[in-house]
Amino acid sequence: MLPYDIEGQIHLKRFLFWKINDTFINIYNIEKHSNIIDSYSTYTLNYMDCQSTPFLIITTHIYYMDYNILKQIIIDQEDFQNKKPLGFLRNKIQNIKPLLKNPSIIVITGHRRVGKSTLLLQIAKEFYKDNYYYLDFSEPMFKKLEIEDYNTILEIFYKEVGEKTTFFFDEIQGKPEWNLFVNKLKERGNKCFIAGSNADLLSKEISTYLTGRHIDIEIYPFSYKEIIEYKNINITPKTTQKNAILLNNFDNYLEQGGFPEVIIFNQKEILKEIYKDIIQKDVILRWDIKNISELEDLAFYLLSHTTNLFNYNSLKKHTKIKDAKTIKQYINNLCKTYMFFELSQFEYSLNKQKKRDKKIYCIDNGFITNVGYGFSIGKPRYLENLVFIELKRKNKEIYFYKDENHLETDFLIVENRKVKEAYQVCYSFEKIETEEREINGLLSALTKYKLKEGKIITYNTEKTIEKDNKIIKIIPAYKWLLE
């Protein structure tokens, strides 16, 4: 028997199992049945007028948190979040307002340490003032939380804070039956916002946990525009001096990325810690990876070859992994953490598309330069990766293009299976052959998909070209990012 703990109470909990063909099936939970007292004992009972059926009774000891402890946690958190400053207001908050009257659960997802918790609190204070409940489940005392404690939490909310209909839960993932708790609140007419950094709460898997309607809000590291706003840099008037300031800030962003702790505290070393947590906690531990060196080797290779074409078989030559299916599974696991993104070649036939090579992109250039072999990639690939992430940040459906003559366009934007935009990325037009290659690749896509206009994003070249009845706008990246 577990010892009585002054922080909570110990209760008996028994589970009833029905044995069918040597398999035990859980029928229902028996709570405090005095006539069934032994643990791990087999009984013969009647079930739904059937002949005698063997059952297994399992008794466990359940820890319930003490009411007063829960009450103090909630009061302390209420006081803390009321005093906590909002910080820099993320641009993503503009996408939230139209969703406030939607009854769906709002799920804030994204990479570790990109500001999900901050955004959650910003939404609460910006749109609901004091008319909401807030609870951060990362509180160490909540490690002992049980299903039965949810009702106690609600009781304390109603008694101590007053009756409200909006709930904000941070880091609730991993708690017992958290999804049932949130779904039940929604069914009762409450509005729920949830956020968390664990891979269990990624939008790519959230449907497994939330049976009702939910809307996913993906948050990324700071965009270049957000960095300029955070630094209070006025982008007008567009003088030579102002352009120089904007370009200097872009140079830093191109190589160091936009993770909040890097931008606000200039802590580039934090990226190695974040990367380590992603690999160890969100991939190796979560997916119970046995061959850790294989996974680490693959992740480092992808990080150091961002924007490259690849297929699962080709990666066997560059890693310790000799099985293409294992490589595919590892990359799938890595992508679920938002560390990497696969990009497919656009084909109207899904079967053809699956057979084509893919490209790999990284969530933030800071990882490439501070963790991977960034020097082997170079600024042209930094720029391509940056443009890809900006398009992802804008919720675009993205593919790349390659024709039968091997002419390429870096990014196609597709809506409802129809190509709407085409982007090429070229760091510099110093060489004539480079300019011709990039323009011809873009023209091939514009012609095939009957588009009138395309864009080439560059480091600092700006002009407009008309060719073959098509308009090609060549735009410096720092200006495009501020549009």
ABEGO torsion letter per residue (X at the ends): XBBBBAABBBBBBBBBBBBBGGBBBBABBBBGBAABABBGBBBBBBBGGBBBBBBBBBBBBBBBBBAAAAAAAAAAAAAAAAABBAEBBBAAAAAAAAAAABABBBBBBEBBGAGAAAAAAAAAAAAAEABBBBBBAABAAAAABBAAAAAAAAAAAAAAAEBBABBBBBGABGBBGAAAAAAAAAAAGBBBBBBBABAAABAAAAAAABABBBBBBBBBBBBAAAAAAAAGBBAOBBBAAAAAAAAAAAAAAAAAEABAAAAAAGBAAAAAAAAAAAAAAAAAAAAGBABAAAAAAAAAAAAAABGBBBBAAAAAAABABABAAAAAAAAAAAAAAGABBBBBBBBABAAAAAABBBBBBBABAAAAAAABBAAAAEAAAAAAAAAAAAAAAAGBBBBBBBBAAGBBBABBBBBGGBBABBBBBBABAABAAAAAAAAAAAAAAAAAAGBABBBBBBAABBBBBBBGGBBBBBBBAAAAAAX
